[in-house]
Amino acid sequence: MLLVLSPKKIARFLSMLVLAIGVVGTGAAFVRQATLSWSHKGLAELAGKFVLDSELSFPAWYSSGTILACSLLLAVIALAKRRARSPFAGHWAGLAIIFLLMSIDEMAALHEMFIVPLRRHFGAQGIFHYGWVVPAFFFLAGFGIAYLRFVFRHLDAPTRHRFIAAGLIYVGAALGMELVEGPIDQRFGDQSVPAQAAIAVEETLEMLGIVVFLFALLSYIAEHIGEIRLRVRQEVPSIRTCAGDQVSGPFLDPVTSLPTHPPI
């Protein structure tokens, strides 16, 4: 079976899906808010499964899945670069690990557990209301230094531009919009219309950033690696002879081509 993937078609489909998720998720947030009474609790819980920033929801599953897909593609590229003895194979592997952790965090919302402790530790208010953005700045600075040569020395121009575009969209949404949402949530509340509008922009842009990155990875594989084959091979059981030698089977008779007993 041969599976042919088109980077443009996949990116186009995912972009339309992201826009649909954004529209449905924004509407679901207002439906949930309007039906929180006990008489409509079931409807509120159902709507919550489509809210953009809720845990264990369809948007969270989609985001986690697409980020995991990026991690797998990065791992494939890392293996190909390792076989080619590229000095940047470790950078690709590092990206694969980072995106794997991002996928786990997207579904489990691990970083949100540190918001309140970090807010108390730093005494963060205003744009730093969500305390995790403070260590995030230091991580991004270290990441930028570590991958500077990778981006400008290893990547070709089209891939470099796509990587930078994806990073600006995703980080601008994930980090930049959190700085905007802090003052909004403090002033109007995290369930207000301005807060929900900011969340819709943040989550939709994050998903679009991942689409751009997926397109960049698929295009890079098509242009620099080519065809990737996956073979599932069944292990042939080994047979131990009377002399104690381990021999793989089955054995074919050279005349009849029928299985025979292993040599003794």
C-alpha positions as CSV (number, residue, x, y, z in Angstrom):
1,M,0.0,0.0,0.0
2,L,1.4,3.4,-1.0
3,L,0.1,6.5,0.9
4,V,0.9,9.8,-0.8
5,L,0.6,13.0,1.2
6,S,0.2,16.4,-0.3
7,P,1.5,19.2,2.1
8,K,-0.8,21.8,0.4
9,K,-3.9,19.7,0.6
10,I,-3.3,18.8,4.2
11,A,-2.6,22.4,5.2
12,R,-5.7,23.6,3.4
13,F,-7.9,21.0,5.0
14,L,-6.5,21.6,8.5
15,S,-6.9,25.4,8.1
16,M,-10.6,25.1,7.3
17,L,-10.9,22.6,10.3
18,V,-9.2,25.1,12.6
19,L,-11.5,27.9,11.6
20,A,-14.5,25.7,12.2
21,I,-13.2,24.6,15.6
22,G,-12.7,28.3,16.5
23,V,-16.2,29.3,15.5
24,V,-17.8,26.4,17.2
25,G,-15.6,26.7,20.3
26,T,-16.5,30.4,20.7
27,G,-20.2,29.8,20.4
28,A,-19.9,26.8,22.9
29,A,-18.3,29.1,25.5
30,F,-21.3,31.4,25.5
31,V,-23.7,28.4,25.5
32,R,-22.0,27.0,28.5
33,Q,-22.1,30.3,30.3
34,A,-25.8,30.7,29.6
35,T,-26.7,27.1,30.7
36,L,-24.8,26.7,33.9
37,S,-28.0,26.4,35.9
38,W,-28.9,22.9,37.3
39,S,-31.8,22.6,34.9
40,H,-29.4,22.8,31.9
41,K,-26.3,21.2,33.5
42,G,-26.1,18.5,30.9
43,L,-26.1,21.0,28.0
44,A,-23.5,23.1,29.8
45,E,-21.2,20.0,30.1
46,L,-21.7,19.1,26.5
47,A,-20.9,22.6,25.4
48,G,-17.8,22.5,27.5
49,K,-16.4,19.7,25.4
50,F,-16.1,22.2,22.5
51,V,-14.9,25.2,24.4
52,L,-11.5,26.2,23.1
53,D,-9.6,26.5,26.4
54,S,-11.2,23.7,28.3
55,E,-9.5,20.4,29.3
56,L,-10.5,17.0,28.0
57,S,-12.3,18.6,25.0
58,F,-12.3,18.2,21.3
59,P,-10.1,21.3,20.6
60,A,-7.6,20.0,23.2
61,W,-7.6,16.6,21.5
62,Y,-7.1,18.2,18.1
63,S,-4.3,20.4,19.2
64,S,-2.5,17.6,21.1
65,G,-2.9,15.3,18.0
66,T,-1.5,17.8,15.5
67,I,1.4,18.7,17.8
68,L,2.1,15.0,18.2
69,A,2.1,14.7,14.4
70,C,4.8,17.4,14.3
71,S,6.8,15.4,16.8
72,L,6.6,12.2,14.8
73,L,7.7,14.1,11.6
74,L,10.5,15.7,13.4
75,A,11.6,12.3,14.7
76,V,11.6,10.9,11.1
77,I,13.7,13.8,9.9
78,A,16.1,13.3,12.9
79,L,16.6,9.6,12.0
80,A,17.2,10.5,8.3
81,K,19.8,13.2,9.4
82,R,21.4,10.8,11.8
83,R,21.9,8.2,9.0
84,A,23.3,11.0,6.8
85,R,25.7,11.9,9.7
86,S,24.4,15.5,9.7
87,P,25.8,17.6,12.5
88,F,22.3,19.0,13.1
89,A,20.6,15.6,13.7
90,G,20.5,16.4,17.4
91,H,18.7,19.7,16.8
92,W,15.9,17.8,14.9
93,A,15.8,15.2,17.7
94,G,15.6,18.0,20.3
95,L,12.6,19.5,18.5
96,A,10.9,16.2,18.4
97,I,11.2,15.9,22.1
98,I,10.0,19.4,22.7
99,F,6.9,18.9,20.6
100,L,6.2,15.6,22.3
101,L,6.2,17.4,25.7
102,M,4.0,20.1,24.2
103,S,1.5,17.5,23.0
104,I,1.3,16.0,26.5
105,D,1.0,19.4,28.1
106,E,-1.8,20.4,25.6
107,M,-3.9,17.5,26.7
108,A,-3.0,17.4,30.4
109,A,-2.7,21.2,30.9
110,L,0.4,20.8,33.0
111,H,1.7,24.4,32.7
112,E,-1.6,25.8,34.1
113,M,-0.8,24.1,37.4
114,F,2.0,26.5,37.9
115,I,0.1,29.7,37.2
116,V,-1.0,30.4,40.7
117,P,2.2,29.4,42.5
118,L,4.3,31.5,40.1
119,R,2.0,34.4,40.4
120,R,2.4,34.3,44.2
121,H,6.2,33.8,43.9
122,F,6.8,36.7,41.5
123,G,3.9,38.9,42.8
124,A,2.8,39.1,39.2
125,Q,0.0,41.4,38.2
126,G,-1.3,43.0,35.0
127,I,0.3,41.5,31.9
128,F,2.1,39.0,34.1
129,H,-1.2,37.8,35.7
130,Y,-0.5,34.4,34.2
131,G,2.8,33.7,36.0
132,W,4.0,31.0,33.6
133,V,4.9,33.6,31.0
134,V,7.9,34.7,33.1
135,P,9.9,31.5,32.9
136,A,8.6,31.1,29.3
137,F,10.6,34.2,28.3
138,F,13.8,32.6,29.7
139,F,13.1,29.3,27.9
140,L,12.5,31.1,24.6
141,A,15.7,33.1,25.0
142,G,17.8,29.9,25.6
143,F,16.0,28.1,22.8
144,G,16.7,30.9,20.4
145,I,20.4,30.9,21.2
146,A,20.7,27.1,20.9
147,Y,18.9,27.0,17.6
148,L,20.3,30.1,15.9
149,R,22.8,28.3,13.8
150,F,20.3,25.6,13.0
151,V,17.8,28.0,11.6
152,F,20.2,30.3,9.6
153,R,22.9,27.7,8.6
154,H,21.2,24.4,8.2
155,L,17.7,25.2,6.9
156,D,17.1,26.3,3.3
157,A,15.4,29.6,2.8
158,P,11.8,28.4,2.1
159,T,11.9,26.1,5.2
160,R,13.5,28.8,7.3
161,H,10.8,31.3,6.4
162,R,8.1,28.7,7.2
163,F,9.6,27.8,10.5
164,I,9.9,31.5,11.5
165,A,6.3,32.2,10.4
166,A,5.0,29.2,12.3
167,G,7.0,30.2,15.4
168,L,5.8,33.9,15.3
169,I,2.2,32.8,15.0
170,Y,2.3,30.2,17.7
171,V,4.4,32.0,20.2
172,G,2.7,35.3,19.5
173,A,-0.6,33.6,20.3
174,A,0.5,31.4,23.2
175,L,2.6,34.0,25.0
176,G,1.6,37.3,23.5
177,M,-2.1,36.8,24.0
178,E,-1.6,35.6,27.6
179,L,0.0,39.1,28.3
180,V,-3.2,40.7,26.8
181,E,-5.6,38.4,28.7
182,G,-4.1,39.1,32.1
183,P,-5.4,42.6,32.4
184,I,-8.7,41.7,30.7
185,D,-9.4,38.9,33.1
186,Q,-8.5,41.0,36.2
187,R,-10.8,43.8,35.1
188,F,-13.7,42.0,33.4
189,G,-13.4,38.4,34.6
190,D,-12.3,35.3,32.7
191,Q,-15.8,34.5,31.6
192,S,-16.6,38.0,30.2
193,V,-17.1,38.7,26.5
194,P,-13.7,40.4,26.1
195,A,-11.9,37.5,27.8
196,Q,-13.7,34.9,25.6
197,A,-12.8,36.9,22.5
198,A,-9.2,37.0,23.5
199,I,-9.2,33.3,24.1
200,A,-10.8,32.6,20.7
201,V,-8.0,34.6,19.0
202,E,-5.3,32.9,21.1
203,E,-6.4,29.3,20.5
204,T,-7.2,29.8,16.9
205,L,-3.9,31.3,16.1
206,E,-2.1,28.6,18.0
207,M,-3.7,25.9,15.9
208,L,-3.0,27.8,12.7
209,G,0.6,28.1,13.8
210,I,0.8,24.4,14.1
211,V,-0.7,24.0,10.6
212,V,2.0,26.2,9.1
213,F,4.6,24.1,10.9
214,L,3.1,20.8,9.7
215,F,3.2,22.2,6.2
216,A,6.8,23.2,6.6
217,L,7.8,19.8,7.9
218,L,5.9,17.9,5.1
219,S,7.4,20.2,2.5
220,Y,10.9,19.6,3.9
221,I,10.5,15.9,3.8
222,A,9.2,16.0,0.2
223,E,12.1,18.2,-0.9
224,H,15.0,16.8,1.1
225,I,14.2,13.3,2.2
226,G,11.7,12.0,-0.4
227,E,9.9,8.7,0.0
228,I,9.5,7.2,3.4
229,R,8.8,3.5,3.7
230,L,7.4,1.7,6.7
231,R,7.8,-2.1,6.8
232,V,6.3,-4.3,9.4
233,R,8.3,-7.6,9.6
234,Q,7.4,-10.7,11.5
235,E,10.2,-12.1,13.5
236,V,11.1,-15.7,12.4
237,P,11.4,-18.0,15.5
238,S,14.8,-19.6,16.0
239,I,15.2,-23.3,16.6
240,R,17.9,-24.7,18.9
241,T,19.6,-27.9,17.5
242,C,20.8,-30.9,19.5
243,A,24.3,-29.5,19.3
244,G,23.1,-26.4,21.0
245,D,23.4,-24.1,17.9
246,Q,20.6,-21.6,17.4
247,V,19.3,-21.7,13.9
248,S,16.5,-19.6,12.3
249,G,13.7,-21.4,10.4
250,P,11.8,-22.5,8.6
251,F,14.1,-24.5,6.3
252,L,13.3,-25.4,2.7
253,D,14.4,-28.5,0.9
254,P,16.3,-27.3,-2.2
255,V,14.5,-29.9,-4.4
256,T,10.9,-29.9,-3.2
257,S,10.9,-26.3,-1.7
258,L,9.0,-27.8,1.2
259,P,9.8,-27.1,4.9
260,T,12.1,-29.6,6.4
261,H,13.5,-30.2,9.9
262,P,16.5,-28.1,10.9
263,P,19.9,-29.7,10.4
264,I,21.3,-31.7,13.4
